[in-house]
Amino acid sequence: MSARPDHTPTAPDVPQTGTPHLEALSQAGWLGRAITVAARAFAICILAAMAILVTEVFLRYVFNRPTIWAHETTIFLSALTFIFGGLYCVARNTHIRVVLVYDVVRSPVRHVLDVIISIACLGASLFFAWASWLMAKKAMFRPDGSFALETSGSAWNSPAPAVLKIFLLCVLVTMSVQFLILTFNYARGTKAPKGHDDV
């Protein structure tokens, strides 16, 4: 087999425009860029959860002084990160999807499908945001209407359950706005850099 010195193979999923693959999709606009930047803070949550677990193991098995907050805190930090992860994937167009049809059609048809998919996702996000509001409302208010955050009921009794439900509501509302921006930008013809089509 002869060598071809003038041919440099490139991976099909690497953008060819010089745009880093970890940046937000161009159609995601200012909100997508903000989400991508905010993701760094949530990445720190995973490191913090790991540090808390290591500390808890040390305190429990070396000093026999386990804490009452380490377990709930690590679950809380991990849950925050996973919830935000969905929004992060939307901004970067890296969410899981079935591309059996999408990958075999021509670019103009893909453009139409991008608009249709964004509208469908917008509708789904709005529905889940409404359902999340019903859940968050119960976590924030007693049946008599007075404000009281739902707590874990453990020895520490933190308000983590209520905070997570409120955060989920905020993420779903933001996701709805993100899909609205995507729909608008796809509809007006904004194109993604080469390489994002195969994500």
Contacts in CASP RR format, 6 or more apart in sequence:
PFRMAT RR
TARGET T0000
AUTHOR 0000-0000-0000
METHOD contacts of the structure
MODEL  1
MSARPDHTPTAPDVPQTGTPHLEALSQAGWLGRAITVAARAFAICILAAM
AILVTEVFLRYVFNRPTIWAHETTIFLSALTFIFGGLYCVARNTHIRVVL
VYDVVRSPVRHVLDVIISIACLGASLFFAWASWLMAKKAMFRPDGSFALE
TSGSAWNSPAPAVLKIFLLCVLVTMSVQFLILTFNYARGTKAPKGHDDV
10 16 0 8 1.000
12 195 0 8 1.000
12 198 0 8 1.000
13 21 0 8 1.000
13 195 0 8 1.000
13 198 0 8 1.000
13 199 0 8 1.000
14 21 0 8 1.000
14 195 0 8 1.000
15 21 0 8 1.000
15 193 0 8 1.000
15 194 0 8 1.000
15 195 0 8 1.000
15 196 0 8 1.000
16 193 0 8 1.000
16 194 0 8 1.000
16 195 0 8 1.000
17 193 0 8 1.000
17 194 0 8 1.000
18 193 0 8 1.000
19 26 0 8 1.000
19 193 0 8 1.000
22 36 0 8 1.000
22 92 0 8 1.000
23 33 0 8 1.000
23 36 0 8 1.000
23 92 0 8 1.000
24 32 0 8 1.000
24 33 0 8 1.000
24 35 0 8 1.000
24 36 0 8 1.000
24 91 0 8 1.000
24 92 0 8 1.000
25 32 0 8 1.000
25 91 0 8 1.000
25 92 0 8 1.000
25 93 0 8 1.000
25 182 0 8 1.000
25 192 0 8 1.000
25 196 0 8 1.000
26 185 0 8 1.000
26 190 0 8 1.000
26 191 0 8 1.000
26 192 0 8 1.000
26 193 0 8 1.000
26 196 0 8 1.000
27 181 0 8 1.000
27 182 0 8 1.000
27 185 0 8 1.000
27 186 0 8 1.000
27 190 0 8 1.000
27 192 0 8 1.000
28 35 0 8 1.000
28 90 0 8 1.000
28 91 0 8 1.000
28 92 0 8 1.000
28 93 0 8 1.000
28 178 0 8 1.000
28 181 0 8 1.000
28 182 0 8 1.000
28 185 0 8 1.000
29 181 0 8 1.000
29 185 0 8 1.000
31 91 0 8 1.000
31 174 0 8 1.000
31 177 0 8 1.000
31 178 0 8 1.000
31 181 0 8 1.000
32 91 0 8 1.000
32 178 0 8 1.000
32 181 0 8 1.000
35 87 0 8 1.000
35 88 0 8 1.000
35 90 0 8 1.000
35 91 0 8 1.000
35 174 0 8 1.000
35 178 0 8 1.000
36 88 0 8 1.000
36 91 0 8 1.000
36 92 0 8 1.000
38 84 0 8 1.000
39 84 0 8 1.000
39 85 0 8 1.000
39 88 0 8 1.000
42 80 0 8 1.000
42 81 0 8 1.000
42 84 0 8 1.000
42 85 0 8 1.000
42 88 0 8 1.000
43 81 0 8 1.000
45 77 0 8 1.000
45 78 0 8 1.000
45 80 0 8 1.000
45 81 0 8 1.000
46 77 0 8 1.000
46 78 0 8 1.000
46 81 0 8 1.000
48 77 0 8 1.000
49 73 0 8 1.000
49 74 0 8 1.000
49 77 0 8 1.000
49 78 0 8 1.000
52 70 0 8 1.000
52 73 0 8 1.000
52 74 0 8 1.000
52 77 0 8 1.000
53 70 0 8 1.000
53 74 0 8 1.000
55 70 0 8 1.000
56 66 0 8 1.000
56 67 0 8 1.000
56 70 0 8 1.000
56 71 0 8 1.000
59 65 0 8 1.000
59 66 0 8 1.000
59 67 0 8 1.000
60 66 0 8 1.000
68 154 0 8 1.000
68 155 0 8 1.000
68 156 0 8 1.000
69 156 0 8 1.000
69 158 0 8 1.000
72 152 0 8 1.000
72 154 0 8 1.000
72 156 0 8 1.000
72 158 0 8 1.000
72 160 0 8 1.000
73 158 0 8 1.000
73 160 0 8 1.000
75 160 0 8 1.000
76 158 0 8 1.000
76 160 0 8 1.000
76 163 0 8 1.000
76 164 0 8 1.000
79 164 0 8 1.000
80 164 0 8 1.000
80 167 0 8 1.000
83 164 0 8 1.000
83 167 0 8 1.000
83 168 0 8 1.000
83 171 0 8 1.000
84 171 0 8 1.000
86 95 0 8 1.000
86 171 0 8 1.000
86 175 0 8 1.000
87 171 0 8 1.000
87 174 0 8 1.000
87 175 0 8 1.000
87 178 0 8 1.000
89 95 0 8 1.000
90 121 0 8 1.000
90 175 0 8 1.000
90 178 0 8 1.000
90 179 0 8 1.000
90 182 0 8 1.000
91 178 0 8 1.000
92 199 0 8 1.000
93 192 0 8 1.000
93 196 0 8 1.000
93 199 0 8 1.000
94 199 0 8 1.000
97 117 0 8 1.000
101 113 0 8 1.000
102 110 0 8 1.000
102 113 0 8 1.000
103 198 0 8 1.000
105 113 0 8 1.000
107 197 0 8 1.000
110 197 0 8 1.000
111 186 0 8 1.000
111 189 0 8 1.000
111 191 0 8 1.000
114 182 0 8 1.000
114 186 0 8 1.000
115 183 0 8 1.000
115 186 0 8 1.000
115 187 0 8 1.000
118 179 0 8 1.000
118 182 0 8 1.000
118 183 0 8 1.000
118 186 0 8 1.000
119 179 0 8 1.000
119 183 0 8 1.000
121 179 0 8 1.000
121 182 0 8 1.000
122 176 0 8 1.000
122 179 0 8 1.000
122 180 0 8 1.000
122 183 0 8 1.000
123 176 0 8 1.000
123 179 0 8 1.000
125 172 0 8 1.000
125 175 0 8 1.000
125 176 0 8 1.000
125 179 0 8 1.000
126 176 0 8 1.000
128 172 0 8 1.000
129 169 0 8 1.000
129 172 0 8 1.000
129 173 0 8 1.000
129 175 0 8 1.000
129 176 0 8 1.000
132 165 0 8 1.000
132 168 0 8 1.000
132 169 0 8 1.000
132 172 0 8 1.000
133 169 0 8 1.000
135 165 0 8 1.000
135 168 0 8 1.000
135 169 0 8 1.000
136 162 0 8 1.000
136 165 0 8 1.000
136 166 0 8 1.000
136 168 0 8 1.000
136 169 0 8 1.000
138 150 0 8 1.000
139 149 0 8 1.000
139 150 0 8 1.000
139 161 0 8 1.000
139 162 0 8 1.000
139 165 0 8 1.000
139 166 0 8 1.000
140 147 0 8 1.000
140 148 0 8 1.000
140 149 0 8 1.000
140 150 0 8 1.000
140 162 0 8 1.000
140 166 0 8 1.000
141 147 0 8 1.000
141 148 0 8 1.000
142 148 0 8 1.000
149 159 0 8 1.000
149 162 0 8 1.000
149 163 0 8 1.000
150 159 0 8 1.000
150 161 0 8 1.000
150 162 0 8 1.000
150 165 0 8 1.000
151 157 0 8 1.000
151 158 0 8 1.000
151 159 0 8 1.000
151 160 0 8 1.000
151 161 0 8 1.000
151 162 0 8 1.000
152 158 0 8 1.000
152 159 0 8 1.000
152 160 0 8 1.000
152 161 0 8 1.000
END
